[in-house]
Amino acid sequence: MAISPPTGSRTRLAIVVAASVTLVTLGLRDAPIIRNLREGAATVTDPIESGVDTATRPVRNAWHGITDYDDVKAENEHLRNELEQAGAADITGTDAERQLADLSLVLNLPYATDIPKVVARVVSGPRSNFSHAVQIDKGSDAGLAVGMPVATGAGLAGRITQVTSNTATVDLITDPEIRVGVRLASTGDLGTARGQGRGDPLVVDSSIGPRVQIAAGTGVVTSGVDRSAYPPGVPVGTVTSTRTGSGGLALELVVQPSVDFDRLSYLTVLQWEPSG
Amino acid sequence: MSTRAKLFRATVVLFAAVVLQVTIMSDLRIVGALGDVMLALTVAAGLTGGADRGVTWGFATGLLYDLVLDTPFGLSALTYALVGYAVGLAGSALMRTSGWWPVGVAALAGAVQATLYIALANLLGDAFPFSHLPGIALVMAAWCALLVLPLIRVMWWVHGHSEPDRLEVLLR
């Protein structure tokens, strides 16, 4: 049988491709109509999603139960939280020590204690294989706004990219499109962290010379430099290795995020907006 | 069946699929990747109705999916439409082979869509790492293969049976 399609099919394909390319172009330009459509869709689907999330939890727990018995899982969760908290405290402590030593700041800035916070539940993880965003069950009614940083007890998780009245979308820092201004907690060297996708470490482009030794385990926190999208001193992760950057003039740091992105259940939104 | 009835049924199926995708499927990850009901629906449409139906359903499911994602808008619609079209053509060409060919076509479509999506996303400047492709393609292929037979029956419910519906004979 010949597989040559009828002319009508080819015409339809051409129309659909043209329409798709137009939509992609509008989306890339962040056209208001696309933004409004997505916000409208979120307003409709997020409450349904929240309801179904509750109703189908047993099914999903059964799925996860294939490898994790509930009691072991709960215990692991508890221990993991404790470890994450300890890790965050360690990074924050190192950063505070450096700040004191440098006399660059007169106030201790323990991890975002002076910033109002809203705790929200994660109602769904990334919705496709190509997405790096999760949905939370608080929105503008709770005082959330686009751009606000989001964290866990362990450190920085991402930032809000879309808000409806009762829900919000959080783009995680594993997204290769996200850039986070960071500094090394021990030396104060600045850099820019970028995601490598789900399950992979972050990479920090730094201005540190390629011969400088950076110890594995060195903490990395948000820099909070002028106009930064994130407040200063929020733990981001720890250095696991270093390599020479593509230009050969500076180090690239491989950083394991503090946050375990596979086990997000609650997130804390920092009600903080960049200055300027 | 009237056109209005078909449209109503198609709308119900589309919304049920997107709710299923963003609620249950998005949590059922295997090796970090998840299945795609929307794509499996497109494949089923292409297999039952040829290139025309494949491209139409591909565009509709992709567009609906794009509305609830944070990825480049329109990219799912484009890739699903292309895959739906190709599946429709393949379906016409392979219809006289063994009864399991829809499963094979669906698996291949899952892997192809993942590859196409990542390639186009990178072309558009959305730096999605290619290192994740093998795992995603494998899981997408497996889920598409698993879902396509039930979804073919959903397509029959939406559109009724075409005459002669050789696919039905093969799957009976």
Boltz contact constraints between the chains, C-beta under 6 A:
constraints:
  - contact:
      token1: [A, 1]
      token2: [B, 93]
      max_distance: 6.0
  - contact:
      token1: [A, 3]
      token2: [B, 89]
      max_distance: 6.0
  - contact:
      token1: [A, 3]
      token2: [B, 92]
      max_distance: 6.0
  - contact:
      token1: [A, 3]
      token2: [B, 93]
      max_distance: 6.0
  - contact:
      token1: [A, 5]
      token2: [B, 51]
      max_distance: 6.0
  - contact:
      token1: [A, 5]
      token2: [B, 89]
      max_distance: 6.0
  - contact:
      token1: [A, 9]
      token2: [B, 51]
      max_distance: 6.0
  - contact:
      token1: [A, 9]
      token2: [B, 52]
      max_distance: 6.0
  - contact:
      token1: [A, 12]
      token2: [B, 52]
      max_distance: 6.0
  - contact:
      token1: [A, 12]
      token2: [B, 55]
      max_distance: 6.0
  - contact:
      token1: [A, 13]
      token2: [B, 55]
      max_distance: 6.0
  - contact:
      token1: [A, 13]
      token2: [B, 85]
      max_distance: 6.0
  - contact:
      token1: [A, 16]
      token2: [B, 55]
      max_distance: 6.0
  - contact:
      token1: [A, 16]
      token2: [B, 59]
      max_distance: 6.0
  - contact:
      token1: [A, 16]
      token2: [B, 81]
      max_distance: 6.0
  - contact:
      token1: [A, 20]
      token2: [B, 74]
      max_distance: 6.0
  - contact:
      token1: [A, 20]
      token2: [B, 77]
      max_distance: 6.0
  - contact:
      token1: [A, 20]
      token2: [B, 78]
      max_distance: 6.0
  - contact:
      token1: [A, 23]
      token2: [B, 73]
      max_distance: 6.0
  - contact:
      token1: [A, 23]
      token2: [B, 74]
      max_distance: 6.0
  - contact:
      token1: [A, 24]
      token2: [B, 72]
      max_distance: 6.0
  - contact:
      token1: [A, 24]
      token2: [B, 74]
      max_distance: 6.0
  - contact:
      token1: [A, 24]
      token2: [B, 75]
      max_distance: 6.0
  - contact:
      token1: [A, 27]
      token2: [B, 72]
      max_distance: 6.0
  - contact:
      token1: [A, 27]
      token2: [B, 73]
      max_distance: 6.0
  - contact:
      token1: [A, 27]
      token2: [B, 74]
      max_distance: 6.0
  - contact:
      token1: [A, 34]
      token2: [B, 73]
      max_distance: 6.0
  - contact:
      token1: [A, 38]
      token2: [B, 67]
      max_distance: 6.0
  - contact:
      token1: [A, 41]
      token2: [B, 67]
      max_distance: 6.0
  - contact:
      token1: [A, 41]
      token2: [B, 68]
      max_distance: 6.0
  - contact:
      token1: [A, 45]
      token2: [B, 68]
      max_distance: 6.0
  - contact:
      token1: [A, 48]
      token2: [B, 19]
      max_distance: 6.0
  - contact:
      token1: [A, 49]
      token2: [B, 22]
      max_distance: 6.0
  - contact:
      token1: [A, 49]
      token2: [B, 23]
      max_distance: 6.0
  - contact:
      token1: [A, 52]
      token2: [B, 23]
      max_distance: 6.0
  - contact:
      token1: [A, 56]
      token2: [B, 24]
      max_distance: 6.0
  - contact:
      token1: [A, 60]
      token2: [B, 27]
      max_distance: 6.0
  - contact:
      token1: [A, 63]
      token2: [B, 28]
      max_distance: 6.0
  - contact:
      token1: [A, 124]
      token2: [B, 26]
      max_distance: 6.0
  - contact:
      token1: [A, 125]
      token2: [B, 26]
      max_distance: 6.0
  - contact:
      token1: [A, 127]
      token2: [B, 22]
      max_distance: 6.0
  - contact:
      token1: [A, 127]
      token2: [B, 26]
      max_distance: 6.0
  - contact:
      token1: [A, 127]
      token2: [B, 69]
      max_distance: 6.0
  - contact:
      token1: [A, 128]
      token2: [B, 69]
      max_distance: 6.0
  - contact:
      token1: [A, 129]
      token2: [B, 33]
      max_distance: 6.0
  - contact:
      token1: [A, 129]
      token2: [B, 136]
      max_distance: 6.0
  - contact:
      token1: [A, 130]
      token2: [B, 71]
      max_distance: 6.0
  - contact:
      token1: [A, 130]
      token2: [B, 128]
      max_distance: 6.0
  - contact:
      token1: [A, 131]
      token2: [B, 69]
      max_distance: 6.0
  - contact:
      token1: [A, 131]
      token2: [B, 70]
      max_distance: 6.0
  - contact:
      token1: [A, 131]
      token2: [B, 71]
      max_distance: 6.0
  - contact:
      token1: [A, 133]
      token2: [B, 70]
      max_distance: 6.0
  - contact:
      token1: [A, 169]
      token2: [B, 70]
      max_distance: 6.0
  - contact:
      token1: [A, 176]
      token2: [B, 127]
      max_distance: 6.0
  - contact:
      token1: [A, 196]
      token2: [B, 129]
      max_distance: 6.0
  - contact:
      token1: [A, 197]
      token2: [B, 129]
      max_distance: 6.0
  - contact:
      token1: [A, 197]
      token2: [B, 132]
      max_distance: 6.0
  - contact:
      token1: [A, 198]
      token2: [B, 32]
      max_distance: 6.0
  - contact:
      token1: [A, 199]
      token2: [B, 32]
      max_distance: 6.0
